[in-house]
Amino acid sequence: MAKRIDVSGLTAYYGTHKAIEDISMTVEPRSVTAFIGPSGCGKSTFLRTLNRMHEVTPGGRVEGKVLLDDEDLYGAGIDPVSVRREVGMVFQRPNPFPTMSIFDNVAAGLRLNGNYKKSELQDVVEKSLKGANLWNEVKDRLNKPGSGLSGGQQQRLCIARAIAVEPNVLLMDEPCSALDPISTLAIEDLIGELKERFTIVIVTHNMQQAARVSDRTAFFNLAAVGQPGKLIEIDDTERIFSNPSVQATEDYISGRFG
Amino acid sequence: MDISTQDTKTPPPSPQPSAAEQKRAAHGATRPGDRIFLGLSRGSGILLLALMAAIAVFLTYRASLAISKDDANFLTAFEWNTGVVPPRFGIAVLAFGTIVSSIVAMVIAVPIAVAIALFLTHYAPRKLSGPIAYVIDLLAAVPSIVYGLWGALILVPNMTGLFGWLDTYFGWTGIFSWEGGAPRSMLTVGILLAIMILPIITNVSREVFRQVPQMHEEAALALGATRWEVIRMSVLPFGRSGVISASMLGLGRALGETMAVATVLSPDFLIHGSLLNPGGGTFAQNIASKFGEATEFGRDALIASGLVLFVITLLVNGAARAIIARRKEYSGANA
């Protein structure tokens, strides 16, 4: 069940440092939205506020609203743990649980959420691995450790792990930056398939990647080092890359930035 | 700078360096600094092995002098009479007592130490974890004789309540039956040893838990894991081999602890089924109690018992390494 994300007036802090300021945007369900911008502009921070991972960092706190359909993720009485079960996340570096087998890695999220029969688990694991285009490569070694896979396979394993719990939203924080071009292509193809089922938000430093995979693109920037990052504009990817409405976006995309 | 000028002035005679040269280059032992460091580190390694061998040879030689004259079975006899003719002595009681007291200490200390380490690294606010860690460090700096005195003067008199309670409710197991003697028994020794080995296990575990990569913890968090589930999924599996190593360090201390045991235990040469009844003994305690007044032969006999302790310690360390190695491919090390 893909859901709409509706952010209004979001400001995030690390202690007293304001990392991002007053960000508002809407992310449609079953679409891919890419965040681009220079390092330190707060796009990863903003991504992490969408599943309340930001507040795991000591001193991390947030002002503003993030609505998932009609539910405010920062509303009173909302448990961050349950938010993260609804909003899955894939990280920059592949991080399968090193002590778990491939099977257990994919089943890990389900096992957190309740008791499943072995056969149910097997079904979900197979479905998730197929969904992550990894099944054919690992079906004969499900009991081997996940850390024995290649980097690209590990990242797809992490995607399988994230989609196994059927989240409403899938956040990806530079999922390909540690991968070679072929593995990157595999992940990009996968993103195209996954958007049929999930709302996907992806942070990337690779502008071709943003152009290839996303429906909409958001450009973030910061005035100067130490200043909070801001959302400059968000628009259809095609428009952002051909005819952006803000000059700074065009400068960044065409490489005239800084 | 040296290298570049050398390269331009005298190009190497053959483009392919010889196998020996390659090997030397790979070892990095071509510059004086590298050679000195290699010599130092290699020398230290060899010195350590030589020391171990020297200790083993010394123990074995002196022990063989005593064991060859032993009229009883050295491994199974329940007595220690080195002054009579023919001498009769065996290590059965000592081996039993050493192992039992260490097991009791480990059973008590390891869970508490791991819990403290987890609390310090994952639950306590930073302001609190610093001072607590400092106090635990202090605990490690207390000399063992002080623990012994504290054990004899404070712990032993205050154990009667616990012993009575254990006897009442768990006496039927046999392990916790109590005939009412002074609580200078294996359980008291085990508790005291547990307190003594707590700091080292806590400190090493804390270091290991602190090194759990952020990305492993975030992997669990992003799946919707609670703090405890993060610990179960990411922290404990990653720290497992480190906790085993920490426990082995603690166990080594418990096996060899001397003064604290000698001060608290009231020893005899019997194997007691109950942990609560006073009696029994440990290798180190037996050596400490008897060494001062022992004859030349008596000392050789005590050294023979020390050799057994040496072997037990080696076996324990070997077992620990085997446990760590068995699941190596699943450890966090290759992530």
Interface residues (C-beta under 8 A of the other chain):
Chain A: N51 M53 V56 P58 V81 S82 V83 R84 R85 E86 G88 M89 F91 R93 N95 P96 F97 P98 T99 M100 A108 G109 L112 N113 P145 S147 G148 C158 R161 A162 V165
Chain B: R126 P213 M215 H216 E218 A219 A220 L221 A222 L223 G224 A225 T226 E229 M233 S234 P237 F238 R240 R327 E329 Y330 S331 G332 N334 A335
